């Protein structure tokens, strides 16, 4: 039987068919053109490639290497304008350190904190002294402002410093850093 021209067409059926064709082309055509799978494969990293975080933080304080002529005049001398390769071959000169820094010639120290206000430093100092720790302090300049750095030590071994660091963390509730003094 031939279809009669009088049969009405159903618009709903035609729209659904068109959507299926367009949707199929949108999904299938990129797969054919790129040649790769549409959904990437999830790969879990193996335990060999994962890096384990270090449980300790060690920082080294470099000794002061400024020339004495710079300290006296305030202007750089010809020696300070030398290139880095020339500086490596020159022997280091000893500079007289102030008394608080001269005590820290070697060993390990525990940095408890840096405080912009002396009242906060005094609170932390009293909390440490109440727990039989002897904090020392030094005044530093931080971003153009004066600050007080509290530290414990120096200790002869790193393990002693780590023990004191753990005690300081328990007392203060803040992280303490073990660093090697020059």
CNS distance restraints for C-alpha pairs under 8 A (distance, minus, plus):
assign (resid   3 and name CA) (resid   7 and name CA) 7.63 0.50 0.50
assign (resid  10 and name CA) (resid  14 and name CA) 6.71 0.50 0.50
assign (resid  11 and name CA) (resid  15 and name CA) 6.27 0.50 0.50
assign (resid  12 and name CA) (resid  16 and name CA) 6.34 0.50 0.50
assign (resid  13 and name CA) (resid  17 and name CA) 6.24 0.50 0.50
assign (resid  14 and name CA) (resid  18 and name CA) 6.21 0.50 0.50
assign (resid  15 and name CA) (resid  19 and name CA) 6.20 0.50 0.50
assign (resid  16 and name CA) (resid  20 and name CA) 6.27 0.50 0.50
assign (resid  17 and name CA) (resid  21 and name CA) 6.32 0.50 0.50
assign (resid  18 and name CA) (resid  22 and name CA) 6.17 0.50 0.50
assign (resid  19 and name CA) (resid  23 and name CA) 5.86 0.50 0.50
assign (resid  20 and name CA) (resid  24 and name CA) 5.98 0.50 0.50
assign (resid  21 and name CA) (resid  25 and name CA) 6.26 0.50 0.50
assign (resid  22 and name CA) (resid  26 and name CA) 6.19 0.50 0.50
assign (resid  23 and name CA) (resid  27 and name CA) 6.36 0.50 0.50
assign (resid  24 and name CA) (resid  28 and name CA) 5.81 0.50 0.50
assign (resid  24 and name CA) (resid  29 and name CA) 7.94 0.50 0.50
assign (resid  25 and name CA) (resid  29 and name CA) 5.26 0.50 0.50
assign (resid  26 and name CA) (resid  30 and name CA) 6.89 0.50 0.50
assign (resid  27 and name CA) (resid  31 and name CA) 6.93 0.50 0.50
assign (resid  28 and name CA) (resid  32 and name CA) 6.34 0.50 0.50
assign (resid  29 and name CA) (resid  33 and name CA) 6.21 0.50 0.50
assign (resid  30 and name CA) (resid  34 and name CA) 5.94 0.50 0.50
assign (resid  31 and name CA) (resid  35 and name CA) 5.70 0.50 0.50
assign (resid  31 and name CA) (resid  36 and name CA) 6.20 0.50 0.50
assign (resid  31 and name CA) (resid  37 and name CA) 6.55 0.50 0.50
assign (resid  31 and name CA) (resid  38 and name CA) 6.31 0.50 0.50
assign (resid  32 and name CA) (resid  36 and name CA) 7.93 0.50 0.50
assign (resid  45 and name CA) (resid  49 and name CA) 6.85 0.50 0.50
assign (resid  45 and name CA) (resid  50 and name CA) 7.32 0.50 0.50
assign (resid  46 and name CA) (resid  50 and name CA) 6.93 0.50 0.50
assign (resid  57 and name CA) (resid 177 and name CA) 6.80 0.50 0.50
assign (resid  57 and name CA) (resid 178 and name CA) 6.83 0.50 0.50
assign (resid  57 and name CA) (resid 179 and name CA) 7.89 0.50 0.50
assign (resid  58 and name CA) (resid 177 and name CA) 7.60 0.50 0.50
assign (resid  58 and name CA) (resid 178 and name CA) 6.08 0.50 0.50
assign (resid  58 and name CA) (resid 179 and name CA) 5.38 0.50 0.50
assign (resid  58 and name CA) (resid 180 and name CA) 7.25 0.50 0.50
assign (resid  59 and name CA) (resid 178 and name CA) 7.24 0.50 0.50
assign (resid  59 and name CA) (resid 179 and name CA) 4.74 0.50 0.50
assign (resid  59 and name CA) (resid 180 and name CA) 6.28 0.50 0.50
assign (resid  60 and name CA) (resid 179 and name CA) 5.87 0.50 0.50
assign (resid  60 and name CA) (resid 180 and name CA) 5.05 0.50 0.50
assign (resid  60 and name CA) (resid 181 and name CA) 6.59 0.50 0.50
assign (resid  60 and name CA) (resid 182 and name CA) 7.34 0.50 0.50
assign (resid  61 and name CA) (resid 179 and name CA) 7.38 0.50 0.50
assign (resid  61 and name CA) (resid 180 and name CA) 6.39 0.50 0.50
assign (resid  61 and name CA) (resid 181 and name CA) 5.59 0.50 0.50
assign (resid  61 and name CA) (resid 182 and name CA) 5.67 0.50 0.50
assign (resid  62 and name CA) (resid 182 and name CA) 6.09 0.50 0.50
assign (resid  63 and name CA) (resid 182 and name CA) 5.76 0.50 0.50
assign (resid  64 and name CA) (resid  95 and name CA) 7.50 0.50 0.50
assign (resid  65 and name CA) (resid  92 and name CA) 7.10 0.50 0.50
assign (resid  65 and name CA) (resid  93 and name CA) 7.25 0.50 0.50
assign (resid  65 and name CA) (resid  94 and name CA) 7.94 0.50 0.50
assign (resid  65 and name CA) (resid  95 and name CA) 7.51 0.50 0.50
assign (resid  66 and name CA) (resid  70 and name CA) 7.00 0.50 0.50
assign (resid  66 and name CA) (resid  71 and name CA) 7.46 0.50 0.50
assign (resid  66 and name CA) (resid  95 and name CA) 7.83 0.50 0.50
assign (resid  67 and name CA) (resid  71 and name CA) 6.75 0.50 0.50
assign (resid  67 and name CA) (resid  80 and name CA) 7.42 0.50 0.50
assign (resid  67 and name CA) (resid  93 and name CA) 7.52 0.50 0.50
assign (resid  67 and name CA) (resid  95 and name CA) 7.86 0.50 0.50
assign (resid  68 and name CA) (resid  72 and name CA) 6.28 0.50 0.50
assign (resid  68 and name CA) (resid  95 and name CA) 7.22 0.50 0.50
assign (resid  69 and name CA) (resid  73 and name CA) 6.09 0.50 0.50
assign (resid  69 and name CA) (resid  74 and name CA) 7.76 0.50 0.50
assign (resid  69 and name CA) (resid  75 and name CA) 7.93 0.50 0.50
assign (resid  69 and name CA) (resid  76 and name CA) 7.47 0.50 0.50
assign (resid  69 and name CA) (resid  77 and name CA) 6.62 0.50 0.50
assign (resid  70 and name CA) (resid  74 and name CA) 5.13 0.50 0.50
assign (resid  70 and name CA) (resid  75 and name CA) 5.59 0.50 0.50
assign (resid  70 and name CA) (resid  76 and name CA) 5.29 0.50 0.50
assign (resid  70 and name CA) (resid  77 and name CA) 6.52 0.50 0.50
assign (resid  76 and name CA) (resid  80 and name CA) 5.81 0.50 0.50
assign (resid  76 and name CA) (resid  81 and name CA) 7.27 0.50 0.50
assign (resid  77 and name CA) (resid  81 and name CA) 6.87 0.50 0.50
assign (resid  78 and name CA) (resid  82 and name CA) 6.92 0.50 0.50
assign (resid  82 and name CA) (resid  86 and name CA) 6.21 0.50 0.50
assign (resid  82 and name CA) (resid  87 and name CA) 6.65 0.50 0.50
assign (resid  83 and name CA) (resid  87 and name CA) 6.40 0.50 0.50
assign (resid  84 and name CA) (resid  88 and name CA) 6.36 0.50 0.50
assign (resid  85 and name CA) (resid  89 and name CA) 6.89 0.50 0.50
assign (resid  86 and name CA) (resid  90 and name CA) 6.53 0.50 0.50
assign (resid  97 and name CA) (resid 101 and name CA) 6.04 0.50 0.50
assign (resid  97 and name CA) (resid 102 and name CA) 5.55 0.50 0.50
assign (resid  98 and name CA) (resid 102 and name CA) 6.07 0.50 0.50
assign (resid  99 and name CA) (resid 103 and name CA) 6.65 0.50 0.50
assign (resid 100 and name CA) (resid 104 and name CA) 7.40 0.50 0.50
assign (resid 100 and name CA) (resid 138 and name CA) 7.47 0.50 0.50
assign (resid 101 and name CA) (resid 105 and name CA) 7.47 0.50 0.50
assign (resid 104 and name CA) (resid 154 and name CA) 6.54 0.50 0.50
assign (resid 104 and name CA) (resid 181 and name CA) 6.20 0.50 0.50
assign (resid 104 and name CA) (resid 182 and name CA) 7.03 0.50 0.50
assign (resid 105 and name CA) (resid 181 and name CA) 6.72 0.50 0.50
assign (resid 105 and name CA) (resid 182 and name CA) 5.68 0.50 0.50
assign (resid 106 and name CA) (resid 154 and name CA) 7.52 0.50 0.50
assign (resid 106 and name CA) (resid 156 and name CA) 7.81 0.50 0.50
assign (resid 106 and name CA) (resid 180 and name CA) 7.53 0.50 0.50
assign (resid 106 and name CA) (resid 181 and name CA) 5.45 0.50 0.50
assign (resid 106 and name CA) (resid 182 and name CA) 5.41 0.50 0.50
assign (resid 107 and name CA) (resid 154 and name CA) 5.54 0.50 0.50
assign (resid 107 and name CA) (resid 155 and name CA) 5.37 0.50 0.50
assign (resid 107 and name CA) (resid 156 and name CA) 4.90 0.50 0.50
assign (resid 107 and name CA) (resid 157 and name CA) 6.62 0.50 0.50
assign (resid 107 and name CA) (resid 158 and name CA) 7.87 0.50 0.50
assign (resid 107 and name CA) (resid 180 and name CA) 6.03 0.50 0.50
assign (resid 107 and name CA) (resid 181 and name CA) 5.65 0.50 0.50
assign (resid 107 and name CA) (resid 182 and name CA) 7.55 0.50 0.50
assign (resid 108 and name CA) (resid 153 and name CA) 6.82 0.50 0.50
assign (resid 108 and name CA) (resid 154 and name CA) 5.15 0.50 0.50
assign (resid 108 and name CA) (resid 155 and name CA) 4.93 0.50 0.50
assign (resid 108 and name CA) (resid 156 and name CA) 6.33 0.50 0.50
assign (resid 108 and name CA) (resid 157 and name CA) 6.49 0.50 0.50
assign (resid 108 and name CA) (resid 158 and name CA) 5.98 0.50 0.50
assign (resid 108 and name CA) (resid 161 and name CA) 6.16 0.50 0.50
assign (resid 108 and name CA) (resid 178 and name CA) 6.79 0.50 0.50
assign (resid 108 and name CA) (resid 179 and name CA) 5.76 0.50 0.50
assign (resid 108 and name CA) (resid 180 and name CA) 4.50 0.50 0.50
assign (resid 108 and name CA) (resid 181 and name CA) 5.62 0.50 0.50
assign (resid 109 and name CA) (resid 151 and name CA) 6.54 0.50 0.50
assign (resid 109 and name CA) (resid 152 and name CA) 5.73 0.50 0.50
assign (resid 109 and name CA) (resid 153 and name CA) 4.82 0.50 0.50
assign (resid 109 and name CA) (resid 154 and name CA) 4.68 0.50 0.50
assign (resid 109 and name CA) (resid 155 and name CA) 6.17 0.50 0.50
assign (resid 109 and name CA) (resid 161 and name CA) 6.32 0.50 0.50
assign (resid 109 and name CA) (resid 178 and name CA) 5.79 0.50 0.50
assign (resid 109 and name CA) (resid 179 and name CA) 5.54 0.50 0.50
assign (resid 109 and name CA) (resid 180 and name CA) 6.29 0.50 0.50
assign (resid 109 and name CA) (resid 181 and name CA) 6.51 0.50 0.50
assign (resid 110 and name CA) (resid 151 and name CA) 5.31 0.50 0.50
assign (resid 110 and name CA) (resid 152 and name CA) 4.99 0.50 0.50
assign (resid 110 and name CA) (resid 153 and name CA) 6.46 0.50 0.50
assign (resid 110 and name CA) (resid 154 and name CA) 7.76 0.50 0.50
assign (resid 110 and name CA) (resid 161 and name CA) 6.19 0.50 0.50
assign (resid 110 and name CA) (resid 162 and name CA) 7.87 0.50 0.50
assign (resid 110 and name CA) (resid 164 and name CA) 7.34 0.50 0.50
assign (resid 110 and name CA) (resid 165 and name CA) 5.98 0.50 0.50
assign (resid 110 and name CA) (resid 176 and name CA) 6.40 0.50 0.50
assign (resid 110 and name CA) (resid 177 and name CA) 5.48 0.50 0.50
assign (resid 110 and name CA) (resid 178 and name CA) 4.52 0.50 0.50
assign (resid 110 and name CA) (resid 179 and name CA) 6.36 0.50 0.50
assign (resid 111 and name CA) (resid 149 and name CA) 7.53 0.50 0.50
assign (resid 111 and name CA) (resid 150 and name CA) 6.20 0.50 0.50
assign (resid 111 and name CA) (resid 151 and name CA) 4.34 0.50 0.50
assign (resid 111 and name CA) (resid 152 and name CA) 6.57 0.50 0.50
assign (resid 111 and name CA) (resid 176 and name CA) 5.58 0.50 0.50
assign (resid 111 and name CA) (resid 177 and name CA) 5.07 0.50 0.50
assign (resid 111 and name CA) (resid 178 and name CA) 6.33 0.50 0.50
assign (resid 111 and name CA) (resid 179 and name CA) 7.38 0.50 0.50
assign (resid 112 and name CA) (resid 149 and name CA) 7.64 0.50 0.50
assign (resid 112 and name CA) (resid 150 and name CA) 5.43 0.50 0.50
assign (resid 112 and name CA) (resid 151 and name CA) 5.16 0.50 0.50
assign (resid 112 and name CA) (resid 152 and name CA) 7.19 0.50 0.50
assign (resid 112 and name CA) (resid 165 and name CA) 7.99 0.50 0.50
assign (resid 112 and name CA) (resid 168 and name CA) 7.16 0.50 0.50
assign (resid 112 and name CA) (resid 174 and name CA) 7.98 0.50 0.50
assign (resid 112 and name CA) (resid 175 and name CA) 7.38 0.50 0.50
assign (resid 112 and name CA) (resid 176 and name CA) 4.88 0.50 0.50
assign (resid 112 and name CA) (resid 177 and name CA) 6.84 0.50 0.50
assign (resid 113 and name CA) (resid 149 and name CA) 5.80 0.50 0.50
assign (resid 113 and name CA) (resid 150 and name CA) 5.42 0.50 0.50
assign (resid 113 and name CA) (resid 151 and name CA) 7.17 0.50 0.50
assign (resid 113 and name CA) (resid 176 and name CA) 7.14 0.50 0.50
assign (resid 114 and name CA) (resid 121 and name CA) 7.77 0.50 0.50
assign (resid 114 and name CA) (resid 147 and name CA) 6.55 0.50 0.50
assign (resid 114 and name CA) (resid 148 and name CA) 5.56 0.50 0.50
assign (resid 114 and name CA) (resid 149 and name CA) 4.29 0.50 0.50
assign (resid 114 and name CA) (resid 150 and name CA) 6.31 0.50 0.50
assign (resid 115 and name CA) (resid 120 and name CA) 6.48 0.50 0.50
assign (resid 115 and name CA) (resid 121 and name CA) 5.73 0.50 0.50
assign (resid 115 and name CA) (resid 147 and name CA) 5.47 0.50 0.50
assign (resid 115 and name CA) (resid 148 and name CA) 5.17 0.50 0.50
assign (resid 115 and name CA) (resid 149 and name CA) 6.39 0.50 0.50
assign (resid 116 and name CA) (resid 120 and name CA) 7.90 0.50 0.50
assign (resid 116 and name CA) (resid 145 and name CA) 7.61 0.50 0.50
assign (resid 116 and name CA) (resid 146 and name CA) 6.59 0.50 0.50
assign (resid 116 and name CA) (resid 147 and name CA) 4.47 0.50 0.50
assign (resid 116 and name CA) (resid 148 and name CA) 6.45 0.50 0.50
assign (resid 117 and name CA) (resid 121 and name CA) 6.71 0.50 0.50
assign (resid 117 and name CA) (resid 147 and name CA) 6.87 0.50 0.50
assign (resid 117 and name CA) (resid 148 and name CA) 7.60 0.50 0.50
assign (resid 118 and name CA) (resid 122 and name CA) 6.08 0.50 0.50
assign (resid 118 and name CA) (resid 147 and name CA) 7.74 0.50 0.50
assign (resid 118 and name CA) (resid 148 and name CA) 6.80 0.50 0.50
assign (resid 119 and name CA) (resid 123 and name CA) 6.32 0.50 0.50
assign (resid 120 and name CA) (resid 124 and name CA) 6.36 0.50 0.50
assign (resid 121 and name CA) (resid 125 and name CA) 6.03 0.50 0.50
assign (resid 121 and name CA) (resid 148 and name CA) 6.84 0.50 0.50
assign (resid 121 and name CA) (resid 150 and name CA) 7.36 0.50 0.50
assign (resid 122 and name CA) (resid 126 and name CA) 6.08 0.50 0.50
assign (resid 123 and name CA) (resid 127 and name CA) 6.28 0.50 0.50
assign (resid 124 and name CA) (resid 128 and name CA) 6.28 0.50 0.50
assign (resid 124 and name CA) (resid 172 and name CA) 7.32 0.50 0.50
assign (resid 125 and name CA) (resid 129 and name CA) 6.12 0.50 0.50
assign (resid 125 and name CA) (resid 135 and name CA) 6.24 0.50 0.50
assign (resid 125 and name CA) (resid 150 and name CA) 7.68 0.50 0.50
assign (resid 126 and name CA) (resid 130 and name CA) 6.02 0.50 0.50
assign (resid 127 and name CA) (resid 131 and name CA) 6.71 0.50 0.50
assign (resid 127 and name CA) (resid 171 and name CA) 7.16 0.50 0.50
assign (resid 127 and name CA) (resid 172 and name CA) 7.44 0.50 0.50
assign (resid 128 and name CA) (resid 132 and name CA) 6.72 0.50 0.50
assign (resid 128 and name CA) (resid 133 and name CA) 5.28 0.50 0.50
assign (resid 128 and name CA) (resid 134 and name CA) 6.98 0.50 0.50
assign (resid 128 and name CA) (resid 135 and name CA) 6.87 0.50 0.50
assign (resid 128 and name CA) (resid 168 and name CA) 7.19 0.50 0.50
assign (resid 128 and name CA) (resid 171 and name CA) 6.92 0.50 0.50
assign (resid 128 and name CA) (resid 172 and name CA) 7.79 0.50 0.50
assign (resid 129 and name CA) (resid 133 and name CA) 5.00 0.50 0.50
assign (resid 129 and name CA) (resid 134 and name CA) 5.85 0.50 0.50
assign (resid 129 and name CA) (resid 135 and name CA) 7.19 0.50 0.50
assign (resid 131 and name CA) (resid 171 and name CA) 7.56 0.50 0.50
assign (resid 133 and name CA) (resid 152 and name CA) 7.61 0.50 0.50
assign (resid 134 and name CA) (resid 152 and name CA) 6.48 0.50 0.50
assign (resid 134 and name CA) (resid 153 and name CA) 7.97 0.50 0.50
assign (resid 135 and name CA) (resid 150 and name CA) 6.27 0.50 0.50
assign (resid 135 and name CA) (resid 151 and name CA) 5.59 0.50 0.50
assign (resid 135 and name CA) (resid 152 and name CA) 4.91 0.50 0.50
assign (resid 135 and name CA) (resid 153 and name CA) 7.60 0.50 0.50
assign (resid 136 and name CA) (resid 150 and name CA) 5.68 0.50 0.50
assign (resid 136 and name CA) (resid 151 and name CA) 5.36 0.50 0.50
assign (resid 136 and name CA) (resid 152 and name CA) 6.03 0.50 0.50
assign (resid 136 and name CA) (resid 153 and name CA) 7.66 0.50 0.50
assign (resid 137 and name CA) (resid 148 and name CA) 6.46 0.50 0.50
assign (resid 137 and name CA) (resid 149 and name CA) 5.45 0.50 0.50
assign (resid 137 and name CA) (resid 150 and name CA) 4.51 0.50 0.50
assign (resid 137 and name CA) (resid 151 and name CA) 6.20 0.50 0.50
assign (resid 138 and name CA) (resid 148 and name CA) 5.75 0.50 0.50
assign (resid 138 and name CA) (resid 149 and name CA) 5.39 0.50 0.50
assign (resid 138 and name CA) (resid 150 and name CA) 6.83 0.50 0.50
assign (resid 139 and name CA) (resid 146 and name CA) 6.87 0.50 0.50
assign (resid 139 and name CA) (resid 147 and name CA) 5.76 0.50 0.50
assign (resid 139 and name CA) (resid 148 and name CA) 4.62 0.50 0.50
assign (resid 139 and name CA) (resid 149 and name CA) 6.31 0.50 0.50
assign (resid 140 and name CA) (resid 146 and name CA) 5.85 0.50 0.50
assign (resid 140 and name CA) (resid 147 and name CA) 5.29 0.50 0.50
assign (resid 140 and name CA) (resid 148 and name CA) 6.09 0.50 0.50
assign (resid 140 and name CA) (resid 149 and name CA) 6.98 0.50 0.50
assign (resid 141 and name CA) (resid 145 and name CA) 5.42 0.50 0.50
assign (resid 141 and name CA) (resid 146 and name CA) 4.56 0.50 0.50
assign (resid 141 and name CA) (resid 147 and name CA) 5.85 0.50 0.50
assign (resid 142 and name CA) (resid 146 and name CA) 6.13 0.50 0.50
assign (resid 142 and name CA) (resid 147 and name CA) 6.36 0.50 0.50
assign (resid 152 and name CA) (resid 164 and name CA) 7.75 0.50 0.50
assign (resid 153 and name CA) (resid 161 and name CA) 7.47 0.50 0.50
assign (resid 154 and name CA) (resid 161 and name CA) 7.96 0.50 0.50
assign (resid 154 and name CA) (resid 181 and name CA) 7.75 0.50 0.50
assign (resid 155 and name CA) (resid 160 and name CA) 6.30 0.50 0.50
assign (resid 155 and name CA) (resid 161 and name CA) 5.87 0.50 0.50
assign (resid 156 and name CA) (resid 160 and name CA) 7.34 0.50 0.50
assign (resid 157 and name CA) (resid 161 and name CA) 6.64 0.50 0.50
assign (resid 158 and name CA) (resid 162 and name CA) 6.12 0.50 0.50
assign (resid 158 and name CA) (resid 178 and name CA) 7.84 0.50 0.50
assign (resid 159 and name CA) (resid 163 and name CA) 6.26 0.50 0.50
assign (resid 160 and name CA) (resid 164 and name CA) 6.37 0.50 0.50
assign (resid 161 and name CA) (resid 165 and name CA) 6.00 0.50 0.50
assign (resid 161 and name CA) (resid 178 and name CA) 6.44 0.50 0.50
assign (resid 162 and name CA) (resid 166 and name CA) 6.22 0.50 0.50
assign (resid 162 and name CA) (resid 178 and name CA) 6.66 0.50 0.50
assign (resid 163 and name CA) (resid 167 and name CA) 6.40 0.50 0.50
assign (resid 164 and name CA) (resid 168 and name CA) 6.11 0.50 0.50
assign (resid 165 and name CA) (resid 169 and name CA) 6.20 0.50 0.50
assign (resid 165 and name CA) (resid 176 and name CA) 5.75 0.50 0.50
assign (resid 165 and name CA) (resid 177 and name CA) 7.02 0.50 0.50
assign (resid 165 and name CA) (resid 178 and name CA) 6.91 0.50 0.50
assign (resid 166 and name CA) (resid 170 and name CA) 6.35 0.50 0.50
assign (resid 166 and name CA) (resid 176 and name CA) 7.85 0.50 0.50
assign (resid 167 and name CA) (resid 171 and name CA) 6.27 0.50 0.50
assign (resid 168 and name CA) (resid 172 and name CA) 5.94 0.50 0.50
assign (resid 168 and name CA) (resid 173 and name CA) 7.79 0.50 0.50
assign (resid 168 and name CA) (resid 174 and name CA) 7.98 0.50 0.50
assign (resid 168 and name CA) (resid 176 and name CA) 6.86 0.50 0.50
assign (resid 169 and name CA) (resid 173 and name CA) 5.09 0.50 0.50
assign (resid 169 and name CA) (resid 174 and name CA) 5.47 0.50 0.50
assign (resid 169 and name CA) (resid 175 and name CA) 5.70 0.50 0.50
assign (resid 169 and name CA) (resid 176 and name CA) 6.23 0.50 0.50
